[in-house]
Amino acid sequence: MSDEQTARSELVAAYRQVAALGLNQLASGNLSVRFQAGMLISPTGASAETLTEAGLVYVDGEGRWAAGARPSSEWQMHTAIYREVPGANAVVHTHSDYCVAVACQNRPLPGFHYLIGLFGGEDVPCVPYSTFGGEELAEAAAAALRHRKACLLANHGMIAQASTLKGAVGLAQRLEIMCRQYVLACQLGEPTLLTQTHWHEFFDRVTQASYRN
Ligand SMILES: [Zn+2]
């Protein structure tokens, strides 16, 4: 298989995996991978049942695509992330239930659990609401992901970037789990948050562990 065939096949498989995990339903959400000077992205209106390898759309670095193709309406968010985050090779955007629940509070997912640190900081930021498919949302999401692996999108969902497609899907799944756990914790009262000391120790431990690997 050519590189492009492999990329298309992996992206379709990942799209179906995200749906099978229950992170996206109907035609919500979209996935992309960096490819050549642009990206391959799921088409607008796609669902796990209808998506095909041939239906994926190549959008070049200038935001252009072949006549007749219809990339996801949120393609600008993906393009902005590839432009702003050099290490990003895959992007997963979902409207998963608990991410939406927390994002509708229009505030970050705070550092209530040490695994929040796996997203690259002491919280998972929440980008303010703006209309889907717009340049404003694209720029805000890309700015948030310069220093994080994922962010919430207020009154909308979440978006994650990683060096691999598998990694980006894993982050989307992990963020949904952590938002669910946060919602559960909040039902018992205001959760205790980790302190600055805890975070310093966490990131020291992560650094030490990665040196050993
Ligand atoms: Zn969306």
Residues whose N, C-alpha, C, O or C-beta is under 5 A from the ligand:
A	BS01	ZN	G29
